[in-house]
Each structure stands twice: as C-alpha cells, then as structure tokens.
Amino acid sequence: MALAVALLGTGVSHDVRFGASCLVGAAFDIGTLYWMLGRSKGADPHESLANGPVAFFFLFRLVVKAVLLVASALLSQWLDILGMASGVVIVDLTLMTAGSASAAWYAFRPHQPSG
C-alpha cells in the first residue's frame, strides 16, 4: 500500500521527495513493528502485560513516528512532511483494515475441531 501511495503521490505532486518520504516513513514503521514482534514472540502474554513491554513498544513506535515527522519538517529540502505523514499513517490504516478483515473472517467461520 505504501508503495502505491508513494507512486501515486509522486505522480500527482511531481515531486520525488513525496515518494521517498512516504517510503522512508513506512519502512521505519514496518521496521519497528517487525522488531516488536521479534522481541515479544517468546514472551508470556500475562507477564508482558504486567511488566509493561507492550506499552513500551507502543510508545517507542509513537516516538519514532514523531521523530520522523519532525525530521521531515526540519529537513524540508530533502524530505516532504506530507509524504512522511502518509507513509506512517498508511501502515496503521493497512493494519487496521487487515486486522478487522482477519477478525471478521475468523469470527464468523464455524468452529472446526482441532485434531
């Protein structure tokens, strides 16, 4: 999705900075998600909720997004703030859409016995 938005935005704005910023924002957002999933894969869910790593990872993602947006505002010669915002938001929108579709798909299916 981020690649499609980057290409479309670059075509509409006639500015390569939009596409590059969009892809940078999406890549960092996906990278933090990948890192979070790797770190939490072996953790006990009850212990993780009690100790706060989930909150730490969530705040870390927000801080990374904020730093990227501020950097794009300060480095406007190389980065486009609208492209960066599009890149970090499109990942979350894709996660929400895919997560909702996945939940609906599995919630309304008949339960199958697990062998």
N, CA, C and O atoms as a Tinker XYZ file with bonds, in Angstrom:
   460  protein
     1  N      0.820000   -1.190000    0.000000    73     2
     2  CA     0.000000    0.000000    0.000000    64     1     3
     3  C      0.865000    1.256000    0.000000    63     2     4     5
     4  O      0.579000    2.226000   -0.702000    81     3
     5  N      1.917000    1.217000    0.794000    73     3     6
     6  CA     2.786000    2.403000    0.873000    64     5     7
     7  C      3.451000    2.681000   -0.469000    63     6     8     9
     8  O      3.619000    3.839000   -0.853000    81     7
     9  N      3.828000    1.632000   -1.176000    73     7    10
    10  CA     4.444000    1.820000   -2.493000    64     9    11
    11  C      3.446000    2.441000   -3.460000    63    10    12    13
    12  O      3.802000    3.333000   -4.229000    81    11
    13  N      2.199000    1.978000   -3.429000    73    11    14
    14  CA     1.175000    2.547000   -4.303000    64    13    15
    15  C      0.917000    4.014000   -3.974000    63    14    16    17
    16  O      0.793000    4.841000   -4.878000    81    15
    17  N      0.835000    4.338000   -2.687000    73    15    18
    18  CA     0.621000    5.731000   -2.277000    64    17    19
    19  C      1.823000    6.587000   -2.664000    63    18    20    21
    20  O      1.660000    7.725000   -3.104000    81    19
    21  N      3.029000    6.041000   -2.502000    73    19    22
    22  CA     4.241000    6.792000   -2.864000    64    21    23
    23  C      4.276000    7.089000   -4.362000    63    22    24    25
    24  O      4.591000    8.206000   -4.772000    81    23
    25  N      3.954000    6.099000   -5.162000    73    23    26
    26  CA     3.964000    6.309000   -6.615000    64    25    27
    27  C      2.869000    7.276000   -7.048000    63    26    28    29
    28  O      3.110000    8.165000   -7.865000    81    27
    29  N      1.679000    7.105000   -6.508000    73    27    30
    30  CA     0.574000    7.998000   -6.846000    64    29    31
    31  C      0.864000    9.424000   -6.394000    63    30    32    33
    32  O      0.643000   10.374000   -7.145000    81    31
    33  N      1.353000    9.573000   -5.178000    73    31    34
    34  CA     1.673000   10.907000   -4.668000    64    33    35
    35  C      2.787000   11.586000   -5.438000    63    34    36    37
    36  O      2.751000   12.797000   -5.655000    81    35
    37  N      3.771000   10.815000   -5.848000    73    35    38
    38  CA     4.857000   11.383000   -6.647000    64    37    39
    39  C      4.336000   11.837000   -7.998000    63    38    40    41
    40  O      4.731000   12.891000   -8.496000    81    39
    41  N      3.454000   11.051000   -8.593000    73    39    42
    42  CA     2.871000   11.428000   -9.882000    64    41    43
    43  C      2.002000   12.665000   -9.783000    63    42    44    45
    44  O      2.045000   13.527000  -10.661000    81    43
    45  N      1.218000   12.760000   -8.730000    73    43    46
    46  CA     0.328000   13.909000   -8.561000    64    45    47
    47  C      1.111000   15.174000   -8.208000    63    46    48    49
    48  O      0.852000   16.245000   -8.758000    81    47
    49  N      2.064000   15.044000   -7.294000    73    47    50
    50  CA     2.801000   16.230000   -6.837000    64    49    51
    51  C      3.982000   16.586000   -7.735000    63    50    52    53
    52  O      4.520000   17.689000   -7.634000    81    51
    53  N      4.385000   15.686000   -8.598000    73    51    54
    54  CA     5.568000   15.877000   -9.453000    64    53    55
    55  C      6.809000   16.176000   -8.606000    63    54    56    57
    56  O      7.663000   16.976000   -8.988000    81    55
    57  N      6.887000   15.513000   -7.447000    73    55    58
    58  CA     7.995000   15.733000   -6.522000    64    57    59
    59  C      8.442000   14.379000   -5.970000    63    58    60    61
    60  O      7.674000   13.697000   -5.293000    81    59
    61  N      9.665000   14.001000   -6.257000    73    59    62
    62  CA    10.197000   12.715000   -5.815000    64    61    63
    63  C     10.332000   12.665000   -4.292000    63    62    64    65
    64  O     10.318000   11.583000   -3.703000    81    63
    65  N     10.462000   13.825000   -3.655000    73    63    66
    66  CA    10.583000   13.848000   -2.198000    64    65    67
    67  C      9.364000   13.248000   -1.514000    63    66    68    69
    68  O      9.488000   12.628000   -0.458000    81    67
    69  N      8.175000   13.428000   -2.110000    73    67    70
    70  CA     6.966000   12.862000   -1.525000    64    69    71
    71  C      7.071000   11.338000   -1.472000    63    70    72    73
    72  O      6.850000   10.737000   -0.421000    81    71
    73  N      7.403000   10.723000   -2.584000    73    71    74
    74  CA     7.513000    9.261000   -2.632000    64    73    75
    75  C      8.608000    8.725000   -1.740000    63    74    76    77
    76  O      8.420000    7.723000   -1.049000    81    75
    77  N      9.750000    9.386000   -1.751000    73    75    78
    78  CA    10.862000    8.941000   -0.905000    64    77    79
    79  C     10.502000    9.059000    0.571000    63    78    80    81
    80  O     10.784000    8.152000    1.354000    81    79
    81  N      9.884000   10.163000    0.952000    73    79    82
    82  CA     9.500000   10.355000    2.348000    64    81    83
    83  C      8.443000    9.349000    2.771000    63    82    84    85
    84  O      8.485000    8.826000    3.884000    81    83
    85  N      7.498000    9.079000    1.883000    73    83    86
    86  CA     6.450000    8.098000    2.171000    64    85    87
    87  C      7.062000    6.720000    2.408000    63    86    88    89
    88  O      6.698000    6.034000    3.363000    81    87
    89  N      7.972000    6.323000    1.558000    73    87    90
    90  CA     8.601000    5.015000    1.710000    64    89    91
    91  C      9.502000    4.943000    2.941000    63    90    92    93
    92  O      9.570000    3.903000    3.596000    81    91
    93  N     10.192000    6.033000    3.260000    73    91    94
    94  CA    11.029000    6.058000    4.464000    64    93    95
    95  C     10.157000    5.918000    5.704000    63    94    96    97
    96  O     10.472000    5.133000    6.598000    81    95
    97  N      9.062000    6.673000    5.765000    73    95    98
    98  CA     8.156000    6.596000    6.907000    64    97    99
    99  C      7.560000    5.209000    7.066000    63    98   100   101
   100  O      7.507000    4.675000    8.174000    81    99
   101  N      7.113000    4.625000    5.965000    73    99   102
   102  CA     6.535000    3.278000    6.017000    64   101   103
   103  C      7.581000    2.245000    6.406000    63   102   104   105
   104  O      7.295000    1.339000    7.189000    81   103
   105  N      8.789000    2.371000    5.871000    73   103   106
   106  CA     9.844000    1.404000    6.182000    64   105   107
   107  C     10.216000    1.435000    7.666000    63   106   108   109
   108  O     10.389000    0.387000    8.287000    81   107
   109  N     10.336000    2.628000    8.228000    73   107   110
   110  CA    10.655000    2.717000    9.652000    64   109   111
   111  C      9.510000    2.183000   10.505000    63   110   112   113
   112  O      9.744000    1.533000   11.524000    81   111
   113  N      8.276000    2.453000   10.094000    73   111   114
   114  CA     7.127000    1.962000   10.844000    64   113   115
   115  C      7.051000    0.438000   10.782000    63   114   116   117
   116  O      6.815000   -0.210000   11.802000    81   115
   117  N      7.243000   -0.127000    9.620000    73   115   118
   118  CA     7.238000   -1.587000    9.472000    64   117   119
   119  C      8.430000   -2.196000   10.198000    63   118   120   121
   120  O      8.325000   -3.275000   10.782000    81   119
   121  N      9.560000   -1.504000   10.160000    73   119   122
   122  CA    10.743000   -1.991000   10.871000    64   121   123
   123  C     10.532000   -2.056000   12.375000    63   122   124   125
   124  O     10.946000   -3.022000   13.017000    81   123
   125  N      9.888000   -1.032000   12.948000    73   123   126
   126  CA     9.626000   -1.078000   14.388000    64   125   127
   127  C      8.615000   -2.168000   14.722000    63   126   128   129
   128  O      8.726000   -2.818000   15.762000    81   127
   129  N      7.630000   -2.375000   13.850000    73   127   130
   130  CA     6.674000   -3.464000   14.083000    64   129   131
   131  C      7.369000   -4.822000   14.037000    63   130   132   133
   132  O      7.116000   -5.688000   14.875000    81   131
   133  N      8.240000   -4.996000   13.061000    73   131   134
   134  CA     8.974000   -6.257000   12.929000    64   133   135
   135  C      9.844000   -6.493000   14.161000    63   134   136   137
   136  O      9.905000   -7.608000   14.678000    81   135
   137  N     10.508000   -5.452000   14.624000    73   135   138
   138  CA    11.354000   -5.556000   15.813000    64   137   139
   139  C     10.512000   -5.896000   17.038000    63   138   140   141
   140  O     10.901000   -6.738000   17.848000    81   139
   141  N      9.353000   -5.241000   17.174000    73   139   142
   142  CA     8.473000   -5.501000   18.307000    64   141   143
   143  C      7.983000   -6.948000   18.301000    63   142   144   145
   144  O      7.978000   -7.607000   19.341000    81   143
   145  N      7.578000   -7.436000   17.149000    73   143   146
   146  CA     7.089000   -8.816000   17.067000    64   145   147
   147  C      8.192000   -9.812000   17.371000    63   146   148   149
   148  O      7.946000  -10.825000   18.026000    81   147
   149  N      9.390000   -9.544000   16.912000    73   147   150
   150  CA    10.517000  -10.428000   17.201000    64   149   151
   151  C     10.858000  -10.470000   18.679000    63   150   152   153
   152  O     11.192000  -11.527000   19.215000    81   151
   153  N     10.775000   -9.321000   19.341000    73   151   154
   154  CA    11.093000   -9.259000   20.767000    64   153   155
   155  C     10.013000   -9.880000   21.640000    63   154   156   157
   156  O     10.308000  -10.412000   22.711000    81   155
   157  N      8.768000   -9.816000   21.190000    73   155   158
   158  CA     7.671000  -10.293000   22.026000    64   157   159
   159  C      7.222000  -11.704000   21.682000    63   158   160   161
   160  O      6.309000  -12.227000   22.321000    81   159
   161  N      7.836000  -12.328000   20.698000    73   159   162
   162  CA     7.392000  -13.653000   20.248000    64   161   163
   163  C      7.508000  -14.706000   21.342000    63   162   164   165
   164  O      6.607000  -15.534000   21.480000    81   163
   165  N      8.566000  -14.706000   22.113000    73   163   166
   166  CA     8.768000  -15.725000   23.133000    64   165   167
   167  C      8.284000  -15.319000   24.514000    63   166   168   169
   168  O      8.463000  -16.071000   25.472000    81   167
   169  N      7.677000  -14.153000   24.636000    73   167   170
   170  CA     7.280000  -13.659000   25.959000    64   169   171
   171  C      5.932000  -14.237000   26.375000    63   170   172   173
   172  O      5.076000  -14.527000   25.540000    81   171
   173  N      5.767000  -14.393000   27.665000    73   171   174
   174  CA     4.491000  -14.826000   28.221000    64   173   175
   175  C      3.528000  -13.641000   28.174000    63   174   176   177
   176  O      3.865000  -12.572000   28.681000    81   175
   177  N      2.333000  -13.793000   27.579000    73   175   178
   178  CA     1.435000  -12.655000   27.435000    64   177   179
   179  C      1.016000  -12.025000   28.757000    63   178   180   181
   180  O      0.917000  -10.802000   28.853000    81   179
   181  N      0.770000  -12.839000   29.773000    73   179   182
   182  CA     0.352000  -12.295000   31.058000    64   181   183
   183  C      1.490000  -11.539000   31.728000    63   182   184   185
   184  O      1.279000  -10.494000   32.344000    81   183
   185  N      2.683000  -12.073000   31.604000    73   183   186
   186  CA     3.844000  -11.409000   32.186000    64   185   187
   187  C      4.155000  -10.111000   31.447000    63   186   188   189
   188  O      4.526000   -9.116000   32.068000    81   187
   189  N      4.005000  -10.119000   30.121000    73   187   190
   190  CA     4.278000   -8.919000   29.324000    64   189   191
   191  C      3.319000   -7.794000   29.671000    63   190   192   193
   192  O      3.725000   -6.635000   29.763000    81   191
   193  N      2.047000   -8.129000   29.863000    73   191   194
   194  CA     1.084000   -7.092000   30.214000    64   193   195
   195  C      1.367000   -6.522000   31.589000    63   194   196   197
   196  O      1.180000   -5.328000   31.821000    81   195
   197  N      1.818000   -7.372000   32.503000    73   195   198
   198  CA     2.092000   -6.910000   33.865000    64   197   199
   199  C      3.351000   -6.051000   33.920000    63   198   200   201
   200  O      3.401000   -5.081000   34.676000    81   199
   201  N      4.368000   -6.392000   33.132000    73   199   202
   202  CA     5.650000   -5.681000   33.200000    64   201   203
   203  C      5.716000   -4.457000   32.304000    63   202   204   205
   204  O      6.585000   -3.607000   32.499000    81   203
   205  N      4.830000   -4.342000   31.335000    73   203   206
   206  CA     4.769000   -3.139000   30.522000    64   205   207
   207  C      5.514000   -3.121000   29.213000    63   206   208   209
   208  O      5.590000   -2.047000   28.618000    81   207
   209  N      6.083000   -4.222000   28.694000    73   207   210
   210  CA     6.754000   -4.125000   27.404000    64   209   211
   211  C      5.818000   -3.722000   26.265000    63   210   212   213
   212  O      6.249000   -3.078000   25.308000    81   211
   213  N      4.552000   -4.095000   26.361000    73   211   214
   214  CA     3.614000   -3.723000   25.301000    64   213   215
   215  C      3.485000   -2.203000   25.249000    63   214   216   217
   216  O      3.504000   -1.609000   24.171000    81   215
   217  N      3.357000   -1.581000   26.410000    73   215   218
   218  CA     3.259000   -0.116000   26.465000    64   217   219
   219  C      4.559000    0.521000   25.977000    63   218   220   221
   220  O      4.528000    1.537000   25.283000    81   219
   221  N      5.697000   -0.067000   26.334000    73   219   222
   222  CA     6.981000    0.459000   25.876000    64   221   223
   223  C      7.070000    0.412000   24.354000    63   222   224   225
   224  O      7.472000    1.393000   23.729000    81   223
   225  N      6.700000   -0.711000   23.755000    73   223   226
   226  CA     6.775000   -0.841000   22.302000    64   225   227
   227  C      5.835000    0.145000   21.613000    63   226   228   229
   228  O      6.186000    0.739000   20.594000    81   227
   229  N      4.649000    0.313000   22.171000    73   227   230
   230  CA     3.693000    1.263000   21.603000    64   229   231
   231  C      4.244000    2.682000   21.669000    63   230   232   233
   232  O      4.178000    3.420000   20.686000    81   231
   233  N      4.783000    3.065000   22.811000    73   231   234
   234  CA     5.360000    4.404000   22.947000    64   233   235
   235  C      6.595000    4.579000   22.065000    63   234   236   237
   236  O      6.829000    5.660000   21.524000    81   235
   237  N      7.378000    3.520000   21.925000    73   235   238
   238  CA     8.560000    3.587000   21.067000    64   237   239
   239  C      8.148000    3.869000   19.621000    63   238   240   241
   240  O      8.769000    4.689000   18.945000    81   239
   241  N      7.103000    3.191000   19.153000    73   239   242
   242  CA     6.610000    3.439000   17.786000    64   241   243
   243  C      6.146000    4.873000   17.630000    63   242   244   245
   244  O      6.425000    5.509000   16.614000    81   243
   245  N      5.439000    5.390000   18.626000    73   243   246
   246  CA     4.977000    6.777000   18.552000    64   245   247
   247  C      6.141000    7.760000   18.522000    63   246   248   249
   248  O      6.107000    8.748000   17.788000    81   247
   249  N      7.170000    7.488000   19.319000    73   247   250
   250  CA     8.338000    8.367000   19.347000    64   249   251
   251  C      9.058000    8.331000   18.001000    63   250   252   253
   252  O      9.479000    9.372000   17.496000    81   251
   253  N      9.201000    7.151000   17.422000    73   251   254
   254  CA     9.851000    7.040000   16.107000    64   253   255
   255  C      9.060000    7.827000   15.067000    63   254   256   257
   256  O      9.644000    8.540000   14.250000    81   255
   257  N      7.738000    7.701000   15.094000    73   255   258
   258  CA     6.914000    8.453000   14.135000    64   257   259
   259  C      7.065000    9.958000   14.349000    63   258   260   261
   260  O      7.172000   10.715000   13.384000    81   259
   261  N      7.074000   10.388000   15.602000    73   259   262
   262  CA     7.223000   11.810000   15.893000    64   261   263
   263  C      8.576000   12.326000   15.420000    63   262   264   265
   264  O      8.660000   13.408000   14.840000    81   263
   265  N      9.621000   11.567000   15.659000    73   263   266
   266  CA    10.965000   11.970000   15.218000    64   265   267
   267  C     11.020000   12.066000   13.698000    63   266   268   269
   268  O     11.610000   12.999000   13.154000    81   267
   269  N     10.411000   11.113000   13.019000    73   267   270
   270  CA    10.397000   11.151000   11.552000    64   269   271
   271  C      9.650000   12.376000   11.031000    63   270   272   273
   272  O     10.100000   13.023000   10.085000    81   271
   273  N      8.528000   12.692000   11.636000    73   271   274
   274  CA     7.761000   13.856000   11.191000    64   273   275
   275  C      8.501000   15.165000   11.470000    63   274   276   277
   276  O      8.494000   16.071000   10.637000    81   275
   277  N      9.132000   15.267000   12.626000    73   275   278
   278  CA     9.907000   16.472000   12.937000    64   277   279
   279  C     11.110000   16.571000   12.005000    63   278   280   281
   280  O     11.430000   17.655000   11.517000    81   279
   281  N     11.771000   15.457000   11.759000    73   279   282
   282  CA    12.922000   15.468000   10.846000    64   281   283
   283  C     12.508000   15.900000    9.447000    63   282   284   285
   284  O     13.228000   16.650000    8.788000    81   283
   285  N     11.356000   15.433000    8.994000    73   283   286
   286  CA    10.920000   15.828000    7.655000    64   285   287
   287  C     10.525000   17.305000    7.607000    63   286   288   289
   288  O     10.670000   17.953000    6.570000    81   287
   289  N     10.031000   17.832000    8.716000    73   287   290
   290  CA     9.715000   19.262000    8.756000    64   289   291
   291  C     10.988000   20.100000    8.763000    63   290   292   293
   292  O     11.047000   21.148000    8.120000    81   291
   293  N     12.007000   19.644000    9.488000    73   291   294
   294  CA    13.263000   20.392000    9.576000    64   293   295
   295  C     14.129000   20.233000    8.331000    63   294   296   297
   296  O     14.844000   21.157000    7.944000    81   295
   297  N     14.063000   19.077000    7.714000    73   295   298
   298  CA    14.874000   18.791000    6.526000    64   297   299
   299  C     14.015000   18.850000    5.269000    63   298   300   301
   300  O     14.058000   17.942000    4.439000    81   299
   301  N     13.238000   19.915000    5.131000    73   299   302
   302  CA    12.290000   20.002000    4.023000    64   301   303
   303  C     12.963000   20.077000    2.655000    63   302   304   305
   304  O     12.308000   19.904000    1.627000    81   303
   305  N     14.264000   20.333000    2.642000    73   303   306
   306  CA    14.979000   20.343000    1.369000    64   305   307
   307  C     15.085000   18.921000    0.798000    63   306   308   309
   308  O     15.096000   18.738000   -0.419000    81   307
   309  N     15.162000   17.914000    1.687000    73   307   310
   310  CA    15.322000   16.532000    1.246000    64   309   311
   311  C     14.072000   15.688000    1.447000    63   310   312   313
   312  O     13.843000   14.731000    0.708000    81   311
   313  N     13.264000   16.034000    2.440000    73   311   314
   314  CA    12.088000   15.230000    2.766000    64   313   315
   315  C     10.819000   16.069000    2.674000    63   314   316   317
   316  O     10.856000   17.292000    2.807000    81   315
   317  N      9.706000   15.397000    2.447000    73   315   318
   318  CA     8.414000   16.058000    2.358000    64   317   319
   319  C      7.560000   15.621000    3.540000    63   318   320   321
   320  O      7.356000   14.425000    3.747000    81   319
   321  N      7.061000   16.572000    4.315000    73   319   322
   322  CA     6.325000   16.220000    5.527000    64   321   323
   323  C      5.006000   15.520000    5.206000    63   322   324   325
   324  O      4.590000   14.629000    5.946000    81   323
   325  N      4.349000   15.903000    4.131000    73   323   326
   326  CA     3.104000   15.235000    3.752000    64   325   327
   327  C      3.372000   13.794000    3.317000    63   326   328   329
   328  O      2.583000   12.897000    3.615000    81   327
   329  N      4.465000   13.577000    2.623000    73   327   330
   330  CA     4.839000   12.216000    2.240000    64   329   331
   331  C      5.184000   11.365000    3.447000    63   330   332   333
   332  O      4.811000   10.194000    3.516000    81   331
   333  N      5.903000   11.956000    4.407000    73   331   334
   334  CA     6.262000   11.226000    5.622000    64   333   335
   335  C      5.014000   10.881000    6.422000    63   334   336   337
   336  O      4.879000    9.760000    6.913000    81   335
   337  N      4.104000   11.834000    6.553000    73   335   338
   338  CA     2.859000   11.571000    7.275000    64   337   339
   339  C      2.053000   10.486000    6.568000    63   338   340   341
   340  O      1.472000    9.618000    7.219000    81   339
   341  N      2.020000   10.533000    5.263000    73   339   342
   342  CA     1.314000    9.495000    4.503000    64   341   343
   343  C      1.944000    8.133000    4.735000    63   342   344   345
   344  O      1.233000    7.139000    4.882000    81   343
   345  N      3.258000    8.074000    4.770000    73   343   346
   346  CA     3.953000    6.804000    4.960000    64   345   347
   347  C      3.687000    6.173000    6.312000    63   346   348   349
   348  O      3.475000    4.964000    6.402000    81   347
   349  N      3.694000    6.985000    7.374000    73   347   350
   350  CA     3.484000    6.411000    8.702000    64   349   351
   351  C      2.014000    6.112000    8.968000    63   350   352   353
   352  O      1.695000    5.201000    9.734000    81   351
   353  N      1.118000    6.868000    8.345000    73   351   354
   354  CA    -0.312000    6.642000    8.564000    64   353   355
   355  C     -0.825000    5.470000    7.727000    63   354   356   357
   356  O     -1.690000    4.718000    8.178000    81   355
   357  N     -0.303000    5.313000    6.525000    73   355   358
   358  CA    -0.797000    4.235000    5.650000    64   357   359
   359  C     -0.509000    2.863000    6.240000    63   358   360   361
   360  O     -1.282000    1.929000    6.027000    81   359
   361  N      0.579000    2.724000    6.973000    73   359   362
   362  CA     0.883000    1.441000    7.616000    64   361   363
   363  C     -0.169000    1.136000    8.679000    63   362   364   365
   364  O     -0.657000    0.010000    8.768000    81   363
   365  N     -0.517000    2.135000    9.481000    73   363   366
   366  CA    -1.530000    1.924000   10.512000    64   365   367
   367  C     -2.902000    1.655000    9.906000    63   366   368   369
   368  O     -3.641000    0.805000   10.402000    81   367
   369  N     -3.247000    2.369000    8.842000    73   367   370
   370  CA    -4.525000    2.119000    8.181000    64   369   371
   371  C     -4.584000    0.716000    7.582000    63   370   372   373
   372  O     -5.622000    0.055000    7.630000    81   371
   373  N     -3.480000    0.273000    7.025000    73   371   374
   374  CA    -3.430000   -1.080000    6.471000    64   373   375
   375  C     -3.566000   -2.115000    7.576000    63   374   376   377
   376  O     -4.274000   -3.109000    7.413000    81   375
   377  N     -2.895000   -1.889000    8.699000    73   375   378
   378  CA    -3.017000   -2.811000    9.831000    64   377   379
   379  C     -4.443000   -2.858000   10.358000    63   378   380   381
   380  O     -4.958000   -3.934000   10.662000    81   379
   381  N     -5.087000   -1.698000   10.468000    73   379   382
   382  CA    -6.464000   -1.668000   10.956000    64   381   383
   383  C     -7.407000   -2.382000    9.998000    63   382   384   385
   384  O     -8.274000   -3.142000   10.429000    81   383
   385  N     -7.242000   -2.145000    8.716000    73   383   386
   386  CA    -8.112000   -2.768000    7.723000    64   385   387
   387  C     -7.878000   -4.269000    7.669000    63   386   388   389
   388  O     -8.828000   -5.051000    7.705000    81   387
   389  N     -6.627000   -4.669000    7.582000    73   387   390
   390  CA    -6.312000   -6.101000    7.513000    64   389   391
   391  C     -6.681000   -6.801000    8.815000    63   390   392   393
   392  O     -7.178000   -7.927000    8.792000    81   391
   393  N     -6.444000   -6.151000    9.942000    73   391   394
   394  CA    -6.789000   -6.745000   11.237000    64   393   395
   395  C     -8.290000   -6.919000   11.389000    63   394   396   397
   396  O     -8.750000   -7.951000   11.879000    81   395
   397  N     -9.056000   -5.922000   10.973000    73   395   398
   398  CA   -10.509000   -6.026000   11.050000    64   397   399
   399  C    -11.037000   -7.101000   10.110000    63   398   400   401
   400  O    -11.928000   -7.867000   10.475000    81   399
   401  N    -10.489000   -7.157000    8.904000    73   399   402
   402  CA   -10.923000   -8.178000    7.956000    64   401   403
   403  C    -10.577000   -9.574000    8.456000    63   402   404   405
   404  O    -11.375000  -10.502000    8.324000    81   403
   405  N     -9.392000   -9.722000    9.026000    73   403   406
   406  CA    -8.981000  -11.020000    9.556000    64   405   407
   407  C     -9.855000  -11.434000   10.732000    63   406   408   409
   408  O    -10.256000  -12.593000   10.833000    81   407
   409  N    -10.151000  -10.489000   11.621000    73   407   410
   410  CA   -11.014000  -10.800000   12.767000    64   409   411
   411  C    -12.407000  -11.196000   12.309000    63   410   412   413
   412  O    -12.986000  -12.148000   12.832000    81   411
   413  N    -12.948000  -10.473000   11.336000    73   411   414
   414  CA   -14.281000  -10.811000   10.825000    64   413   415
   415  C    -14.268000  -12.163000   10.120000    63   414   416   417
   416  O    -15.214000  -12.939000   10.247000    81   415
   417  N    -13.218000  -12.442000    9.390000    73   415   418
   418  CA   -13.119000  -13.704000    8.653000    64   417   419
   419  C    -13.127000  -14.894000    9.607000    63   418   420   421
   420  O    -13.826000  -15.881000    9.379000    81   419
   421  N    -12.346000  -14.790000   10.671000    73   419   422
   422  CA   -12.251000  -15.921000   11.598000    64   421   423
   423  C    -13.366000  -15.944000   12.640000    63   422   424   425
   424  O    -13.670000  -17.006000   13.183000    81   423
   425  N    -13.975000  -14.811000   12.929000    73   423   426
   426  CA   -15.028000  -14.764000   13.958000    64   425   427
   427  C    -16.312000  -15.427000   13.468000    63   426   428   429
   428  O    -17.024000  -16.040000   14.264000    81   427
   429  N    -16.617000  -15.322000   12.207000    73   427   430
   430  CA   -17.889000  -15.824000   11.700000    64   429   431
   431  C    -17.776000  -17.156000   10.975000    63   430   432   433
   432  O    -18.720000  -17.575000   10.305000    81   431
   433  N    -16.656000  -17.814000   11.094000    73   431   434
   434  CA   -16.498000  -19.132000   10.500000    64   433   435
   435  C    -16.908000  -20.187000   11.524000    63   434   436   437
   436  O    -16.702000  -20.004000   12.723000    81   435
   437  N    -17.476000  -21.269000   11.060000    73   435   438
   438  CA   -17.834000  -22.329000   12.012000    64   437   439
   439  C    -16.579000  -22.914000   12.657000    63   438   440   441
   440  O    -15.545000  -23.074000   12.007000    81   439
   441  N    -16.686000  -23.219000   13.911000    73   439   442
   442  CA   -15.542000  -23.787000   14.643000    64   441   443
   443  C    -15.264000  -25.190000   14.135000    63   442   444   445
   444  O    -16.168000  -26.007000   13.961000    81   443
   445  N    -14.005000  -25.436000   13.906000    73   443   446
   446  CA   -13.587000  -26.753000   13.422000    64   445   447
   447  C    -12.850000  -27.449000   14.552000    63   446   448   449
   448  O    -12.086000  -26.815000   15.279000    81   447
   449  N    -13.069000  -28.718000   14.703000    73   447   450
   450  CA   -12.361000  -29.437000   15.760000    64   449   451
   451  C    -10.860000  -29.457000   15.462000    63   450   452   453
   452  O    -10.434000  -29.665000   14.326000    81   451
   453  N    -10.087000  -29.236000   16.501000    73   451   454
   454  CA    -8.635000  -29.295000   16.320000    64   453   455
   455  C     -8.160000  -30.691000   16.666000    63   454   456   457
   456  O     -8.327000  -31.157000   17.793000    81   455
   457  N     -7.566000  -31.352000   15.685000    73   455   458
   458  CA    -7.185000  -32.732000   15.806000    64   457   459
   459  C     -6.073000  -32.979000   16.653000    63   458   460
   460  O     -5.669000  -34.130000   16.822000    81   459
